[in-house]
């Protein structure tokens, strides 16, 4: 049984981020927190730690408690057993609304006119 594991490795194995590199970037930018303090990628996690993790896209942060430690990526059902979610339902509702508003006008492949508008919004030609 593991006593500690790297933060970035656990976040990747518990399926909060698609890649371990992305998990390490979030840690390096100071967005992953334990008890209000930013964690580095190599910071050890212990069972019982309470983490605040931002959503990779959109607003809000998740609050969860580490129950068990894993180093290797597992099936989603098995990974869900490793933590206990204590995020308020309002955060998930805001996340869902944000995704709906973001994807409202997009249906299928964008036309040439749609791509030009997206490039203008994103500042591609500036």
N, C-alpha and C positions, 0 to 999 in steps of 0.2 A: 504494500500500500504506500502511496506517495504521501510525503509530509509537506512538500512545497513543490510548486511548478512556476515557470516563468509566466508573467501576465499575458504577453502576446501569444504564447503558445496555448494557454488555456482559453483565451478569447476566440482563437481560431478553431480549436478543437470543440468548443461548445457552440460553434456555428453562429457567432455574432458578426463575424467578418468573413468574406469569401476567401481572403488570402492572409497568411501570417504577416506578410509585408504590410498590408493595409492595417492590421491590428497594431503592428509596431509603429506605423506612422501616427495613428491616433494617440498612442501612448506618448510618442515623442513630442506631439503638439500640446500635450498637457490636458487632453480632453477626457481621458479615463481617470477617474478619481476613486480613492478609498478614504472614507471619513473626511472628505473635503480636501485631501492632499492629492496632487497629481502623481500618477504612477509612471515609472519608466518601464520600457519593454521587459527588462530583465528583473524587475521587482518580483520577489517571491509572493505567491498567493497561498493562503492557508484556508482550510475549511472554516466557515463562519464569517469570512470577510464580506463586507457590504460594499458593492461597487456601484458607481454611477457611470453609465456608458452612453454616449450620444448615438443617435441613429445615424448610420452612414449617409443617408439622404433625408433631408427635411428637418423639421424642428423637434425639440424635445430630447429628453434623456431617459434611459431606462435605469431603474433601481433594482438591484437583485442581490441575493445572498448566495455565496458559494457554499454548496453542500458537499460536493466531492470533487476531487482533482482528477483530470485526465490530461494526457499528453498527446494522444493520437486522435485524429478526427474520426468520429463515429456517426452512426445514423442519427437523424434528427430526434427520433423518439428516445434513443439512449442518451443523447446529449442533454435533452430537457430534464433528465433526472439529476443532473449535476448542479443545478441551480434552482433557486426559488424566486419567482418574480414577485416584486412588491410595488411595481409601477402603478400609478393611479390610472383608472380607465380613461380619464380625460386626455391623457397624453396620447394613448392609442387612437382616440377619436380625432384629435387634432392631426395626427400623422395621416390617418385615412383621408380626412378632408383635404389636406395639403396635396396628397397624391391625386385625388380626384380633380382638384382645381388645376393641377399641373398638366394632367393628361386629358383635360376636357375637350379640347379642340382637335386632338390627335386621333385619327382613325386610319389605320393602315399606313401605307407608305406615303410620305409627304410628296406633294407635287413640286414642280420647279419653283412655283410662286411661294409655296409654303417654306421651302428651303431658303429662299431669299429673305423672307420675313424672319425666319429663325436666325439666319446669319446677321441680319440687321439688329435684332434684339440682343444677340450675344456679343455684338461688336466685332464681327469678323472682319469687316472692311475698314475699321477705324485704326 
